[in-house]
Amino acid sequence: MCAVPTDLTSDTDLAAAEGALASEYAALQERGLKLDLTRGKPSPEQLDLSNGLEGALDGADLASGGADARNYGGLDGLPAARRLGAALLGVDAAEVIAGGNASLTFMYQYLLNAWLNGPLEGETAWRSETAQPRFLCVVPGYDRHFTITESLGFEMLNVRMLDNGPDMDEVERLVAGDPSIKGIWCVPKYQNPTGHTFSDETVRRLARLGSIAGPNFRIMWDNAYAVHDLYDDPPVLLDLMECCRAEGTADSVVMFASTSKITRAGAGVAFMAASPGNLAQFRKHLGVQTIGPD
């Protein structure tokens, strides 16, 4: 492996580092390796733990909240599924929509709706802003998050990930000085890929961003590892929604979770939680796409 300098402040340094890495990459390609480097993919042994779910249902389990679960369901998902999502995210079931197996789909749908129509009723669509919309990306971070904002045309701004969460001094400086910044990506517990959990102070400062940011700012709170504790005395993540309510910024956060790393990755349930205003606007356009989830 080539040694890449950490201080790449000049064009010459960047060009040299790029050349060295490109040569190393070409050498790896020539080896013809066939490796599965997929991240977050449960092993067969992990998936086997969920085999007992097969055949667990009988006729008495087919109704949920008075609806026949074998038929078309509501747009928000089954009430029991929404209660499960509420428990994962620490919110009320009325604030939750349950969907298919991929929370990433919810993230894309929410941002696409905000881009095309605005995140709240009557608010300006992000694409119609006079300035180029921008988005904060905590790095290192999850590449699929960044792919969503890149595909929608956002200019992405890097913010360092520290041991206690994003560099909040930098986040606050950027957000306060630039109303074109429309949001920030966050994986708050066991952050991918560093494994750090946001501190209480970081969560409180994030909750205040809605008061200092420009209009329509959103925290995309991907709590993918909410219950994925491996050791005794795991870190406890402060409740962002509760902090936002206390700050009067509840509209500024949209939460996501799923059971993908709990049962079967391809056959789970995804959840989105947000304020009544966010959900009302999102439902209006989600209902054009689907009658309801699986």
N, C-alpha and C positions, 0 to 999 in steps of 0.2 A: 504494500500500500504506500502511495506517495504521501509525503508530509505536506499538508496544505497550511500555509500561514494563516493565523487567526486574524491578523491585522491587514486586511486587503483594502488599503486606503487610496491606492493609486491605480490608474488604468493599466500600468505596466504590471503591477502585482496581480491584478485580476486576470489579465491576459495570460500570464505565466501559469497561474493556478488552473485556469481553464484548459490550457494546452496539456498540462501534466495529467489532469483528471481525464481528459478525452483520450489520451494515449492509454491510460490504465483501463478505461472502459472498453476500448477497442481490443485490448489483449484479453479481457474477460470474454468478450463476444466470440473471439476465435476459439475459445475452449469448448464451445458448444454445450454448455451446461444447461440442464433442464431442471430448474429448481422452483419449488412453490414457496414463494416468500410472502404469501398473503398474510396480512396482520389480522389479529383478532379472530382467527378461524378455529372454532372448537375442534378438538381431536375426536376421533370415533369413540374413544372411551368416555369422553364427556357427553357426547350425544346419546350414548347408551343409557345414561342415567335417566333420560326422559322416556325410555321405552314403556314404562309403566303407565304413561298417559294414554297409550293406545287402548281402545276398548273400555276406558274408564267411565264413559258416559252411557246412560240408558235413557229410555223414553221420558223418565221424570226430569231429566236434566235439559230438555230441549226448549224450555221456556225461560226467558229472563226478563223480569220486569213486565210480564204480561205479553211479551212478544215471542212468537215462535222463531227460535234461532235457526230453524231450517229454511226459513223464508227470507225475503228481503228485510234487512234491518234499517234502523234509522241512520241518518248521516253522521251522528256523533258516536256511533258504535254502541254495543250492548252496555246497559247500566253496570253490570258486574265487571266488565272490562274497564270501564271508566273509573270505577272504584279502585281497581288494582293500580291503574295509572296514577290516581290521586295519592295512593299510599307510597308509590315509588318516588313521586315528585314532591310530596309534602304539601299538597294543595287540596282544595275541595273538589269533589267529583264533578260539580257543576262547571268547573273551570277546565275540564279535560275533554278532549276528543280522542277516541281510540280508532286506530286505523289498521292498515296492513302490517306486514312484518318489518318494514324498513322505516325507521325514524328519519333517515336521510331524505326519503320522499317527502315527508312533512316539511322538512327544512327547505327543500327546493320549492315546494308548492307555496309556502308562506312567503318566501323572498320573491318568487315570481309574481305573486299577487300584489305584493307591495310595490314591486317594480312597475307593473302594468297599471294598477288601480289605486295605489296608496294603501298604507297599512290600516288606516281607520277610515270610516265613512266620512267623506267630505275633505279628506286630506290629499295633498298633491301626490300624484304618482311619482316615484323616485326617478323614473325615466324622463319626466317633464321638468325636473329641476334645472335651473339655469346653469349651475356649475356641474362639472363631472362628479357623479356620486362616488364616494370612497368608502372603504370598509377596513376596519382594523383586524389584522390577523396576528394572533399570538403565536410566536415561533420559538422553538419548533412546535408544530401543531399537526392537525389532521389534514392530509392532502385533499380529501374529498370535500371538506368544508371549503377549502380555497378554490377547488374546481367549480363549485356552485357560483361563488361570487365572480370568479373570472369569466365564466360562461355568460353571465348576465351583463357583463360590461363594466363592473366596478373597477376602479383603481384601488389596488390593495396596498395597505401600509403596514409594515412589520412593526410589532411591539415585542420586546423581549419577555420570555417566560422566566420568572425568578422562582426561588424555592417556595415562596408564599403566594404565587399567582402572577398575573401580568404585572409589568412595571407600571404601577398605577400613577406615578408621577408623570410618566410619559403619556399614558392614556389620557389623563385629565388635561395635560397641556395641549395635546392634539385636538381633543374633542371641544374644549373651550374656545379654541382659536379657529376652528374650521367647521362651519355648519353643514358643509357638504359631506361630512363623515356620517354615514347612516347606521352604522352598527359595529359590533365586535363579536367575533367568534370566541366561545368559552367552553372548555371541557373542565368543569370545576373540581371533579373528584377523580383522583388517579389520572391526571391529565395525560393524554396521549401525545408524545411518547415518554415524557419524563417521569410520570407517576406521581407528581406532586398534587396536593390538595390545596385549594385556595384557603387562605387564612380568614378568620372572622373579619379583620379589618379590611382585607381586600374585598370581601363580599359587601360590606357596608359602603365602601367607596364606589363600587360598581352600582349600587342602588341609587347613589346620588348623581350618577351620570345624566339621568334624564332631566335633571334640573339645570345642568350646565351645557348640555349638547344642543345642537340645532334641532329643528323640527323633525319628527318622525324617526328619531334614533331608536335602535333596537339592540338589546343584548340577546344574542342567539346562544342560549344556555343548554348545551348538549350534555345532560347528566347521564351519560351512557353507562357509567359504572357505579350507579347509586348504591347498590347492595352487594357489590363484588369484593367483599372484605376477605382477606386470606389469613389475617393474624388477629390475635387478641388485642383489645384496646385500639380499634381502628380510628382514624381521624373522623371527626364529626363535622360535616359541612353545614355552615350556617344557612338558614332558610332565606334565599334571596327574595322570593315573592313577599314574604312578611316584611323584610327590610324595605322593599320598594313601596309597600302600602304605607309604612311609617313615614316615608319620604314624599309620598304623593306622586310616585313615579311608576305605578303598577303597569301602565301601558307600555313602558319601555322594555319589558322583559317577555320573551317567549321561550318556554321550556320544552325539552324533548327527552324522551327515554324510550326504551323498548326491552323486550324479553329476549332479544337475539342472543345474548351471552348467558341466558338463564336456562332456557329449554333448548329448542331446536332453532338454529339461526335462520333457517329458511321458512319456518312455520310459526313465527311468534306474533306478537302484537306490539305495535308502536303507539306512542302517546305524544300528544301536544297539549300544553297547558298555557293559558294566557288570560288576560283580563277580558271582561265581557265585551268591550268594544273591539278588541282584536279578534275575538272569536266570531262575533257577529259579521264583521267584514270578511273574514276568511270563509265562513260557512256559505256566504252568498255566492262565492265563486267556486268553492269546492262542490256545491250542489249541481253545478253545471257539468262537472267531470264525472260524478259518480252518484248512484243511489245510496250507496253505503258500503262499508268495508266487508271483507270476507267474514 
